Amino acid sequence: MAFNDEIAVMNISDLVIKTTEMHTGGEPLRIVESGYPKISGETILEKRKFVKENFDFLRKFLMFEPRGHFDMYGALLIEPDNPEADMAVLFMHNEGYSTMCGHAVIALGRYALDKGLARHKPSPPETEVNIQCPCGLVKAFVECNHLGETGRVRFHSVPSFLFAADVKVSVPGYGELQVDIAYGGAFYAFVTTEALGLNFQTNKTSEIVDAASKVTEAVKSTVKLHHPDSPDLAFLYGTIVTDGKEEFSQEPTANICVFADRQVDRCPTGSGVTARIALQFAKGLISIDQERAFENGCTGSRFTGKAIRSCKAGTHDAVVVEVSGNGYYTGSCTFIAEAKDMLKEGFILN
């Protein structure tokens, strides 16, 4: 499979982009298989920067209407620069490019084995697939049966940590709120429904989006983030609104992630679950190997997650987290643009 086809002519009407469509817990994933122009860069972060600066029109082409929608999500397959990796991926959404995406990793674990992209053939009970993400190497483990059929996927995160606890921020319409900030391949702010005066069952999703977006902006204007590996990782991806049930329990706990430009995750958010477990572990609310169920407050879809070992991320006390879920195929597409189409470059409505 060609990850990047070199195309001499950069007229959008000359492009033919082929994708495989999947979803994990209701969150879509458009996997770009071929048709992208050649991507320059020695490292994955350099390639991410190159795509952002040179081919962002293709992100809009694929994510925006009429081919996508406001909450569309994509994965661009690229050649890895890490020798341990079976594949490498850049993540894209309605605003730009993420550094980690758990739901995509879960789907890509199956995809890599089914398409023969991994160095190992499917073998029961599970097969390892190493996926290089902008945040680092993520190890996925894909359930397989004796027929080679793939199923549930679990992955081990990059070192994840609580960046700041009980940070006070002034949020328009809500006054002073207390939030936690944690990293799980991407940085998130965490706030409870109780603090916002909201409820997953009775409030509209749009109300949760409005509140979470205000929290994100408040944190961005108040807190300067940093990451020990690269400044390219040091940005707030979004806000996760939780039901406040942080202490370990056998009962599921719910959250809704609002990321990028007010984009709503339909699944429990793999990197968000990772960050949430990291903050729970740092606060002594969960122990190694205590597995919890995490539920999306909109769709009810579930992941499970647990801390599996302590580690360091620079000077931060960190933890490696295991998250598991199911990804499913929904189709395949070939995308083109007719020269006379005035909307061929894409548009977005919210």
C-alpha positions, 0 to 999 in steps of 0.5 A, spaced: 500 500 500 502 506 498 502 511 504 504 517 500 503 518 492 507 523 489 503 528 485 506 533 480 500 537 479 497 540 486 490 542 483 485 539 487 481 537 481 487 532 479 487 528 486 483 522 487 484 520 495 482 513 497 480 512 504 477 506 509 471 508 514 471 506 521 468 508 527 470 506 535 464 507 540 461 512 535 467 516 533 468 516 526 475 515 523 477 516 516 483 513 514 487 516 508 490 510 504 492 513 498 492 520 494 496 525 498 502 528 495 509 527 498 510 529 505 517 532 507 520 531 514 525 526 517 521 526 524 513 525 525 513 532 528 516 535 522 511 531 517 506 534 522 508 541 521 509 540 513 502 537 512 499 543 517 503 548 513 502 545 506 497 541 505 491 543 510 487 544 504 486 537 504 484 536 511 479 541 509 477 537 503 476 531 507 474 533 514 469 538 511 462 538 508 460 535 503 465 529 504 465 530 511 462 534 517 463 539 523 465 533 527 469 528 522 475 525 524 481 523 520 487 519 520 493 520 515 497 514 514 505 516 513 511 512 513 514 511 520 521 514 522 521 509 528 524 503 527 520 499 532 513 502 528 509 498 524 505 504 521 505 511 523 499 516 523 497 523 523 491 525 526 486 531 523 480 534 525 475 540 524 481 545 527 487 542 525 492 536 527 492 532 534 498 529 537 494 523 540 488 519 538 486 513 542 479 511 538 483 512 532 489 507 535 484 502 537 481 502 530 488 502 526 490 496 530 485 492 527 486 495 520 493 494 520 492 487 521 487 486 516 491 490 511 497 486 512 501 492 514 504 489 521 510 485 521 506 480 525 501 476 522 494 475 526 495 470 531 491 468 537 489 470 542 492 477 540 497 480 536 501 486 537 501 492 533 506 498 534 503 505 532 507 511 531 503 517 533 506 524 534 506 523 541 510 517 541 510 510 540 503 507 542 503 499 542 496 496 541 494 489 542 489 486 537 485 480 539 485 475 534 482 468 533 484 462 529 481 464 523 485 471 523 479 475 524 480 481 529 476 484 534 477 488 541 484 492 541 487 495 547 493 499 547 499 502 552 499 509 552 505 514 552 507 516 559 501 520 562 501 525 568 497 530 572 500 537 569 496 541 574 491 540 580 485 544 582 487 550 578 483 556 579 480 559 572 475 565 571 470 562 566 465 567 563 458 565 565 460 561 571 465 565 575 471 562 578 472 554 577 477 549 579 480 544 574 485 539 573 490 539 567 492 532 565 496 529 559 495 522 556 498 524 549 494 530 549 493 535 554 486 536 557 482 540 562 477 536 567 471 539 570 465 536 573 458 537 571 456 539 578 461 545 578 458 547 571 451 546 574 449 541 568 447 534 567 448 529 562 441 526 562 437 533 562 442 538 559 442 538 551 449 537 548 450 544 546 450 546 553 455 542 555 459 544 548 458 551 550 461 550 557 466 546 556 469 551 550 469 557 555 473 552 560 478 551 554 479 558 553 479 560 560 485 555 561 488 557 555 489 564 557 491 562 564 496 556 564 502 555 560 503 548 558 510 545 557 512 538 555 518 534 557 519 531 550 517 537 545 514 544 545 509 541 539 506 537 544 504 543 549 497 545 547 491 544 550 487 540 546 480 541 549 476 540 556 473 533 558 466 534 562 466 528 567 460 526 572 465 527 578 466 520 580 474 520 580 475 515 586 475 507 583 469 504 583 466 498 579 460 502 576 462 506 570 464 513 570 461 518 564 465 524 561 464 528 554 470 531 551 469 537 547 476 538 543 479 542 537 473 547 535 467 545 539 468 538 536 464 533 540 467 526 541 462 520 540 466 515 544 469 516 551 476 519 548 482 514 548 487 519 550 482 523 555 481 516 559 488 516 559 489 523 562 483 522 566 486 515 569 493 519 570 490 524 574 486 519 578 492 515 579 496 522 581 491 523 586 491 516 589 484 515 587 486 509 583 491 503 583 495 499 579 491 494 575 484 497 577 480 497 571 474 501 570 469 502 565 468 509 562 462 511 558 461 517 553 455 521 556 452 522 550 452 515 546 453 511 552 459 507 548 464 504 553 472 503 554 475 500 559 482 503 562 487 502 568 494 504 570 499 498 568 505 501 571 509 508 574 514 511 570 517 518 569 516 524 563 521 528 564 520 531 572 513 529 572 511 522 576 507 519 570 504 512 569 502 508 563 495 507 561 492 501 558 485 503 554 481 498 550 475 498 546 472 496 539 473 499 532 468 497 526 468 498 519 463 502 516 465 503 508 470 505 503 470 511 499 474 514 493 474 522 493 474 527 487 473 534 486 470 536 479 473 543 477 466 546 476 464 545 483 464 551 487 464 548 493 469 543 491 474 545 497 469 544 502 465 548 507 463 547 514 457 549 518 456 548 526 
